[in-house]
Amino acid sequence: MSGTISLRDLRPWERELDRVAERFGSLMGRVEMQAQRAAYLRGLIAQVDRKNGWQLAQHLGEQTPTNLQHFLARAVWSADQVRGELQRYVQEYLAQPEGVLIVDETGFLKKGTQSAALARMYSGTAGRIENCRIGVFLAYSSSKGHALIDRKLYLPKDWTEDRERCRKAHIPNEVSFATKPELARQMLRRAVDSGMSAQWVCADEVSGSDSAFRACCEELGLGYVVAITSAAHIFHQGMRGRVSDHVADFRKRDWKRLSCGVGQARKGNVFTTGRSSAGREYRRASLRTGCWSVGPLKIPPTWRTISSVLPAERPCRASS
């Protein structure tokens, strides 16, 4: 298959982009804002090195980013309404019964002190503690494609405990502190309530190690494959212990080496899987100290399990 894209190939994409712009137009109010919305969408998918205001404006043929900045910062339209329409669009075109909801967070490095939610904290983007903002995101994936469908800005306690600082950054008084897993739970519930077709949830150890997050998945009828730290505790046969101690009892032949994806040969993309004698299944990534916890689709509501297949005996219970 040729890697060259012709104008004929681009025309269906252009027509669909016009339909998307028209679909979201009613949420933007004034005609001028609808035009800016269409221009902004085109700029986001354009071959522009950095998607900042100046470079997008130049690509769109404008002398300054004033119009784009007004559209994003001052124009009256609801980002939450746009999110709701986006989820309906994704449901129409990408939804599959076996769809997966993916939770992840990322850091945005930034200098200064006044930008909303800016603080010194660990950023996975930088791999260290940096001055940054953290966003928690929810994506949807199926055999038809994938898309981001929700987002939340993590607001550290230093901000929520300083209402005057919040006021200066235009953060509403009703916004209170919420952990990253709590923000993830809010987005999961919203996606399910909106009718997103999904069967599984994936998340890293930030949310996966949170027992309330796993319980939320089970309450919503969603299976999960989430990372947990090796220091996490479980209840097994009436005893509370660390996951690392439980997994240490696995024999070498209990582990099977698997690939995370086709054509990915790097060591970091290979993990092993093992099952304990009680039927509990774990994934252990190479070059890492944590484990993967696999949750069932349907379980007794009184138990918070971390098993993929419920054994005949009483299952493990995850400890917070």
Legacy VTK file of the C-alpha trace (Angstrom):
# vtk DataFile Version 3.0
C-alpha trace
ASCII
DATASET POLYDATA
POINTS 320 float
0.000 0.000 0.000
1.408 3.371 -0.972
2.147 5.887 1.768
1.246 8.794 -0.510
-2.036 10.586 0.235
-3.751 12.213 -2.720
-6.259 15.058 -2.809
-8.903 12.456 -3.611
-8.079 10.692 -0.330
-8.417 13.943 1.583
-11.832 14.956 0.292
-13.844 12.519 2.487
-11.862 13.730 5.519
-12.604 17.333 4.619
-16.319 16.618 4.243
-16.406 14.853 7.601
-14.566 17.724 9.264
-17.176 20.109 7.867
-19.935 17.876 9.270
-18.253 17.820 12.684
-17.890 21.607 12.666
-21.568 21.971 11.757
-22.613 19.444 14.400
-20.948 21.413 17.180
-21.991 24.768 15.748
-25.199 25.067 17.757
-23.157 24.978 20.962
-21.130 28.045 20.029
-23.839 30.691 19.743
-22.755 33.557 17.510
-21.859 32.983 13.863
-18.394 34.472 14.438
-17.672 31.857 17.095
-18.847 29.071 14.814
-16.325 30.218 12.198
-13.569 30.300 14.812
-14.543 26.799 15.928
-14.123 25.419 12.409
-10.793 27.228 11.986
-9.541 25.929 15.335
-10.408 22.325 14.406
-8.518 22.640 11.144
-5.543 24.102 12.954
-5.423 21.235 15.469
-5.067 18.591 12.747
-2.725 20.679 10.578
0.992 20.000 10.216
2.026 22.707 12.644
5.075 22.048 14.817
3.612 23.574 17.966
-0.105 24.056 18.448
0.176 27.401 20.262
-1.855 30.498 19.472
0.734 32.239 17.318
1.589 29.252 15.125
-2.044 28.235 14.667
-2.969 31.809 13.760
-0.164 32.012 11.202
-1.219 28.707 9.660
-4.794 29.989 9.380
-3.634 33.205 7.704
-4.249 35.564 10.629
-1.733 38.197 11.672
-2.220 37.714 15.416
-3.739 35.019 17.680
-6.280 37.485 19.092
-9.328 35.773 17.561
-8.267 32.289 18.642
-7.434 33.494 22.156
-10.819 35.158 22.434
-12.527 31.954 21.246
-10.727 29.807 23.844
-10.590 32.170 26.829
-13.388 34.718 26.700
-16.134 33.620 24.314
-19.278 32.223 25.962
-19.682 28.503 25.270
-19.758 25.428 27.483
-16.832 23.005 27.320
-18.964 20.446 29.176
-21.678 20.634 26.518
-19.042 20.107 23.852
-17.749 17.105 25.802
-21.238 15.618 25.915
-21.684 16.044 22.169
-18.221 14.578 21.579
-19.137 11.459 23.556
-22.313 11.061 21.502
-20.258 11.415 18.305
-17.754 8.776 19.471
-20.609 6.474 20.501
-22.129 6.745 17.018
-18.958 6.095 15.041
-16.522 4.122 17.223
-18.597 2.259 19.797
-18.299 -1.511 20.106
-19.705 -3.755 22.873
-16.134 -4.754 23.797
-14.912 -1.133 23.926
-12.279 -0.064 26.442
-12.189 3.055 28.610
-8.611 4.171 29.293
-7.650 6.412 32.208
-4.308 8.205 32.270
-2.809 11.436 33.503
-0.131 13.638 32.010
1.828 16.665 33.100
2.146 19.998 31.342
5.404 21.724 32.245
4.993 25.459 32.776
6.866 28.286 34.470
5.324 30.846 36.803
2.924 30.684 39.761
-0.374 32.229 38.651
-1.754 29.718 36.119
-4.608 27.625 37.479
-3.505 24.415 39.261
0.195 25.118 38.688
2.425 23.565 41.361
5.634 21.648 41.911
4.714 17.960 41.695
5.796 14.780 39.984
5.264 14.787 36.231
5.463 11.576 34.245
6.185 13.725 31.193
9.432 14.938 32.747
10.055 11.878 34.933
10.719 14.056 37.981
9.209 16.757 40.204
8.672 19.880 38.137
6.594 23.034 38.024
3.603 21.747 36.075
-0.108 21.137 35.815
-1.598 17.652 35.791
-4.532 16.632 33.643
-6.463 13.381 34.087
-7.863 12.074 30.811
-10.342 9.451 29.665
-10.065 7.843 26.239
-12.264 5.355 24.419
-10.858 2.600 22.218
-12.419 -0.090 20.063
-11.617 -2.019 16.904
-12.994 0.984 14.966
-10.623 3.551 16.435
-9.922 5.619 19.531
-10.540 9.124 20.842
-10.186 11.249 23.962
-13.656 11.763 25.453
-13.160 13.574 28.773
-10.677 15.516 30.870
-10.212 16.913 34.353
-7.623 19.357 35.694
-6.083 18.169 38.964
-6.231 20.979 41.530
-3.707 20.464 44.389
-4.664 21.144 48.004
-2.411 24.208 48.060
-4.888 25.714 45.632
-8.192 24.559 47.102
-7.152 25.821 50.548
-6.410 29.297 49.143
-9.724 30.598 47.811
-8.318 34.037 47.027
-5.725 32.442 44.770
-8.487 30.414 43.124
-10.560 33.536 42.596
-7.690 35.277 40.813
-7.315 32.256 38.537
-11.110 32.223 37.876
-11.615 28.871 39.632
-15.226 28.667 40.923
-15.795 28.468 44.681
-17.645 25.159 44.343
-14.530 23.405 43.020
-13.023 21.424 45.900
-10.050 19.124 46.232
-10.305 15.726 44.545
-7.612 13.090 44.126
-6.645 11.897 40.662
-8.452 8.542 41.143
-11.537 10.455 42.297
-11.451 12.566 39.130
-11.102 9.359 37.124
-14.167 7.878 38.865
-16.206 10.958 38.016
-15.296 10.639 34.341
-16.037 6.896 34.268
-19.499 7.429 35.754
-20.201 10.246 33.315
-19.157 8.119 30.333
-21.323 5.187 31.416
-24.272 7.488 32.155
-23.945 8.979 28.666
-24.352 5.521 27.134
-20.777 4.768 26.058
-20.509 1.088 25.075
-17.610 -0.339 27.053
-16.665 -3.622 28.664
-13.271 -2.897 30.201
-11.262 -0.189 31.944
-7.477 0.231 31.781
-5.461 2.452 34.124
-1.971 2.823 35.563
-1.057 2.449 39.236
-2.208 5.967 40.179
-5.851 4.909 39.800
-5.362 1.143 39.817
-3.955 1.114 43.345
-7.046 2.942 44.619
-9.586 0.456 45.995
-12.440 2.932 45.478
-11.549 3.169 41.783
-11.655 -0.608 41.357
-14.908 -0.768 43.303
-16.343 1.908 41.002
-15.488 -0.219 37.952
-17.247 -3.207 39.506
-20.275 -1.113 40.461
-20.559 0.080 36.864
-20.319 -3.485 35.570
-16.919 -2.911 33.967
-14.037 -5.349 33.996
-10.619 -3.840 34.496
-6.922 -4.382 33.851
-5.084 -1.897 36.045
-1.572 -1.484 37.393
-1.116 -1.718 41.155
1.972 -1.018 43.218
3.870 -3.945 44.686
3.143 -2.450 48.118
-0.634 -2.801 47.691
-2.366 -5.116 50.180
-4.933 -7.866 49.614
-6.904 -10.190 51.854
-6.203 -13.826 51.018
-7.449 -16.782 53.080
-8.274 -14.445 55.941
-4.818 -12.872 55.956
-3.855 -9.358 54.929
-0.588 -9.104 53.004
1.343 -7.269 50.334
0.812 -8.204 46.704
4.594 -8.545 46.303
4.664 -11.217 49.044
1.756 -13.097 47.471
3.310 -13.020 43.991
6.679 -14.092 45.399
5.131 -17.507 46.135
4.550 -18.128 42.423
6.804 -20.762 40.927
8.871 -19.903 37.883
6.764 -22.113 35.650
3.616 -20.256 36.784
4.716 -17.225 34.756
4.249 -16.930 31.009
5.998 -14.306 28.873
3.668 -12.251 26.642
3.989 -9.298 24.280
2.121 -6.034 24.817
1.770 -5.429 21.095
2.631 -6.589 17.603
6.130 -5.698 16.471
7.214 -4.212 19.798
10.435 -5.937 20.787
11.738 -3.586 23.477
12.113 -5.189 26.886
9.859 -2.594 28.484
6.996 -3.769 26.267
7.132 -7.371 27.443
5.474 -8.623 30.592
4.810 -11.900 32.305
1.557 -13.272 33.568
0.985 -15.666 36.436
-1.862 -17.295 38.324
-1.798 -18.257 41.965
-3.092 -21.588 43.217
-6.245 -19.824 44.370
-6.966 -18.672 40.814
-5.946 -15.037 41.169
-4.196 -13.675 38.124
-1.486 -11.011 37.992
0.529 -9.309 35.299
4.083 -8.310 36.180
5.865 -5.894 33.852
9.552 -6.390 33.244
11.860 -3.626 34.462
9.148 -2.505 36.886
8.364 -3.139 40.534
4.570 -3.256 40.294
1.953 -5.753 39.171
-1.156 -5.709 37.026
-4.481 -6.525 38.643
-7.197 -8.098 36.504
-10.777 -7.538 37.591
-13.841 -9.598 36.671
-16.843 -8.425 34.715
-19.402 -9.747 37.190
-18.689 -10.327 40.877
-20.664 -10.491 44.120
-21.177 -6.855 45.162
-19.971 -7.545 48.714
-16.461 -8.428 47.548
-13.786 -6.236 46.002
-11.768 -8.817 44.124
-8.653 -8.635 42.041
-9.171 -11.916 40.217
-10.005 -12.569 36.599
-11.772 -15.843 37.342
-13.565 -16.271 40.632
-12.385 -19.456 42.366
-14.721 -21.757 44.242
-13.313 -20.556 47.527
-13.796 -17.067 48.936
-12.013 -14.568 46.677
-9.309 -12.129 47.656
-10.420 -8.722 48.818
-8.386 -5.686 47.910
-7.379 -3.532 50.826
-7.239 0.229 50.485
LINES 1 321
320 0 1 2 3 4 5 6 7 8 9 10 11 12 13 14 15 16 17 18 19 20 21 22 23 24 25 26 27 28 29 30 31 32 33 34 35 36 37 38 39 40 41 42 43 44 45 46 47 48 49 50 51 52 53 54 55 56 57 58 59 60 61 62 63 64 65 66 67 68 69 70 71 72 73 74 75 76 77 78 79 80 81 82 83 84 85 86 87 88 89 90 91 92 93 94 95 96 97 98 99 100 101 102 103 104 105 106 107 108 109 110 111 112 113 114 115 116 117 118 119 120 121 122 123 124 125 126 127 128 129 130 131 132 133 134 135 136 137 138 139 140 141 142 143 144 145 146 147 148 149 150 151 152 153 154 155 156 157 158 159 160 161 162 163 164 165 166 167 168 169 170 171 172 173 174 175 176 177 178 179 180 181 182 183 184 185 186 187 188 189 190 191 192 193 194 195 196 197 198 199 200 201 202 203 204 205 206 207 208 209 210 211 212 213 214 215 216 217 218 219 220 221 222 223 224 225 226 227 228 229 230 231 232 233 234 235 236 237 238 239 240 241 242 243 244 245 246 247 248 249 250 251 252 253 254 255 256 257 258 259 260 261 262 263 264 265 266 267 268 269 270 271 272 273 274 275 276 277 278 279 280 281 282 283 284 285 286 287 288 289 290 291 292 293 294 295 296 297 298 299 300 301 302 303 304 305 306 307 308 309 310 311 312 313 314 315 316 317 318 319
